[in-house]
Amino acid sequence: MEKLYKMGSSPHIRTNVNVKNIMYDVIIALVPAIIMSIYFFGIRSLFIIALSVLTCIGTEYGCNKYMKKEESHLDGSAVITGILFAFLLPSSISYLLVILGSFISIFIGKVIFGGLGHNIFNPAILGRIFLMISYPVDMTNWPLAKLTEGVSKISTDGVTGATVLALLKKGESLTDIMNNPIFDLLIGKKGGSLGETSVLALLLGGIFLIYKKHIDYKVPLTIFGLVFLICLGVGVNPLYHVLSGGLVLGAFFMATDMVTTPYSSKGKIIFAIGVAAITMLIRIKGSYPEGVAFSILIMNGITPLINKYIKPKRFSEVK
């Protein structure tokens, strides 16, 4: 008797890659930046990150329990949201605001849309924008990172100051306050939020995700390249803008989000161009020194439109 072959529903090609594996790879990629944030801002940085993660997990668990939905709080996505949200905060932020912002990130940014895969906006950025609008003073109080030399001190001393982008906005020279600006920006010897300080740590995590093929290298490359060109065009130092603020964090870990960004390769490039252009428009012409969070949130809103008009070629389709 001949062997019978049964055809089931797709997918027909299966791999070990699933949502949980991808999420935990992203968590691993964020570990170097977590370590550097603790080194520069002290143990309080660890408390903020841990509190944010626990709040995100607890919020998602409670919402799923209330709505009698399948448990998803341990798939890794809530952990990533908690880490990224904490990365967008100053180390002086109160623990109550960490809890509030983390709750908003999960409940408003994720749960009310239907959970993972249905949310339009990046949850961590949504939580940060909420706090920035509601508590602008707390969200713009930047303790300076620990330096071995220079004018900055350990953040626990209560010493605060302007971020690099704020200084550039005022037209001040970084060489007046840093011995080696490029080196200090790469290592993370600067004021800012918990996760944006050490560019090298973020690059290490980003390269890991590219190696694992979880993100498209063309997205961060397009963002960095366009920011560099815009800076040259307006006559400002491109390295200062590329290495300062949340550009590296946003380019690798937020502008590459699989849920809130376009699914086609061409759409991803359009998204990256929009992020870079809006970021520099805000930095150069706006009153606020930073624009990465706003630009990604705006492009998140445009993503459904990009997906509608920029579609990949269907299998076996003849143009």
N, C-alpha and C positions, 0 to 999 in steps of 0.2 A: 504494500500500500504506500502510495506516495506521501511524503511529508507535507502537511498543510501549514501554510504561513498565514498568520492572522495579522491584519493591519489595525493597529489601535490609533488613538488620537495622538497628536503631536504633544511634546517634542519626541522625535524619534532618535535623536542623538543626545545622550545624557552624559553629564560630567559631574565631578564632585563639587563644582562651583555652585553655591547657592547664596541666598541673601545673608544668612548668618555668617558664612565664611568671609564674604566680602566685608561685612560690617566689622568683624573682628580683625581683619587685615588693616582696615582704616584706623581702628583703635591702636594697633601696634605702630602704625605710621605716626600717630600723634604722641607716642611715648617720649621721643627725644625732646619735643617742645614742652611737654609737661615737666620733664626733669630740669630743663633750663629755666622754666618759669619759677620753679621752686628755688633754684640756685640764686636767681636774681631778686626775687621778691619775698623769699623766706617761706616758712612753714604755713603762713596764712594763705598762700597761693594753693597749697594742697588742700586746705580746708574748704576753700571756695570751690575748687574743682569737684571735690568729693560731695559737697552739699548740693551742688548743681546736678551732678549725676544721679544722686539718690532721689532728689525731688522729681527729676524727669522720669525715672523708673517708677516711682511711687504714683505719680500722676497718671501715667499710662496704665499701670496696673489697676488703679482705682476706677478709671473711666471704663476700661474693658469689663471690669467686674460689674459695674453699675449697668452698663448697656448689654451685659451678657454676651459679649463677643469673645472670640478666641484670644487667649493670652498671647501678647506679642512684646511684653516689656523686657524680655530677656533675649530678643533677637539681635541686640547690639545697636539698633538705631537710636533708642532712647539714651544709651550711654554716649554715643557720638554727639547727639544733640546737647547733652549736658556738658561734655568737654568743650565743644565749640562755643557754646554760650558763655561758659566761664572764661574762655580765651578772649572774649570780646569785652571783658570787664576790667576796670582798674583794681589793683590789689587793695585799695582802701574802701571798696564798696561794702556796705553793711550786709550781714548775713540774711536779714529779712528781705532785702531787695534781691538777693541771689535766689531765694526761694520763690519770690513773686515772679521774677523774670523767667525762671525755669518752668514754673507752672504755665505761664502765658505761652512759652515756646511750644510746649507739648499740647496743651488744651486748645489754644487758638490756632497755633501753627500747624497742628497735625490731626488731633482727634476730631475736631468738628468737620474736617474735610473728608473723613472716612478712614483715617489711619495711613500707615506707610504705603506709598505708591499713589496716593490720591491728593496729597497736599500740593498746593500751587506754589507757596512761598517757602523759602528756607526757614525752618522753625527757629534756629538759633539766632539768625539775623532779625527775625520778627520780634523775638523777645528782647533783643538789644535795642531795637528802634523804639519799642514801647517804653523801656526804662529811660532812654535818652530824651524822649519827649516829656515823660511824666516827672523825671527826676534829673534835670539837666546838670545841676550842680554836682550831685553825687557821681554822675557819669563822666564828668570832665575834670575830676580831681585826680591828677596823675602822679602817684608816688614815683620817684625816680629809681631806676634800677641800680643795683649795687655796682660800684666801680672800684677798681683797684687804685685808680688815680683820678684826678679831676674834681669837679665841683659837686658831683652827685654823691649821695650816701645811701645806706641801706634803707629800703622802704619803711621798715619798722620804726625808723627814727622819726617818721612823720614829715620828712622832707619831700615836698612836692615841687613840680615845675612843669613847664610847657613841654609838649611832645616835639619831636624833630620837625614834623610837618607844621606845627604852630609857629616854631621859630623861623622856618623857611617862609611862612606866610607873612611874617613881620619883616622879612628881608634881612634877617640876621645871618651871620656866617657861622657854620658849624665848626670851622677850624678854631674859632675863639673859645669854644667850650669842650672840644674833643681833641685829643692829641693826634688821633688818626681816625677821621670820620668814617671812612669806608670800612676799616677793620672793626671799629666799634659797632657800626650798624650791622655788620655780618654776624658778629658774636652775640650782640644783644645788649650792649652797654648803653642803654638809652631809656627814656621814659616812654610809657605806653601801656597798653592793655597786657594781660597776662600772656597771651599766646602770640603776640605779634613781635616780640622783642628779638628772639634769636632766629635770624634768617637761615643760618646754616642748619639748625635743627629742623626747620620747616622744609628746607630743600631735601634733607635726608629722608624725611617722611614722604615727600612728594615723589622722589625718585623710586622709592620702594613701591608706591602705588602704580607708577608707570611700569616698573618691572613686572609687577603682578598682573598688569593689563586691566586694572580696575578703572583707570582714567586715561583719557586721550591726551598725550603730551602736547598736541597742537593747541589745546585751550590755554594752558598757562603760557606757552611760548608766544601765542598771539597777543595775549594781554601784556606781557612784558615788552614785547617788540613794539607794539603800538604806543605804549606809555613812553618808551624810550624815544621814539620818533617825535611824538608830540612835545616832549621836553626839549629836544634839539630844536624844534621849530619855534618854540616860544623863548628860547634862550635861557633855560634853567638846567641845572645839573641833573641829568637823567638817572645817574646811579643813586642819588639821594632820594629820588621819588620812588624808584623801583625797590630800594632796600628799606624804605621807611613806611610806617603805618601798617595797615592790614593787607597790603597788596599781595604779598607772597602767601599769607594764610588764606586769603580769599581765592586766589588763582588756583591753588592746589586742592583745597578742601571744601570750597563752597561753590565756585563757578563750575565745578566738575560733578556736582551732585546729580545722580542718575534720575532722580524724581523730578526736580524742579528746573532742569535744563533741557534743551532740545535733544531728541533722540537721534537725529541724523547728523552725519559728520559735517555737512555744510551748515546745518543749523547751529551746531556747537561753535563754529567759527564766527558766525554772525553774532551769537550770544557773547562771545569773548570780545569781539570788536566793540559791541555796545557797552560792556562793562568797563573796558579801558577808556573809551571816549567819555562816558558820563563821569567816571572817577576823576579824570583830569579836568573836565569842565568844572566840577565842584571844587577841586583843589586850587585851580588857577583863578577862576572867576567868581566862585561862590564865597560866602562869608564863613563857611565852615572849612577847616583845614583838611579834613578827611572825607572821602566819598565812596569808599569801597562798598560798605554795607548798603548805602542807598542805591548804588548802581546795580548791585546784584539783585536787590529786591525789585527794582524797576524792571530789569530784564527777566526776572521770574514771571512778572505779570505779562510780559510780551511773549513768553515761551509758547503758550497755546497758539498764538498767531503764527509764530515761526513754524511750529509743527504742522499747521494747516496748509501752509503754502510751500514749505520746503520738505518734500517727502522723498525718501530713498526709492530707488528703482525697484519695482516689484520683481519677484523671482520669475525668470523667463520672459519678462516684458521686453518687447521690441519697440524702440522709439520710432 
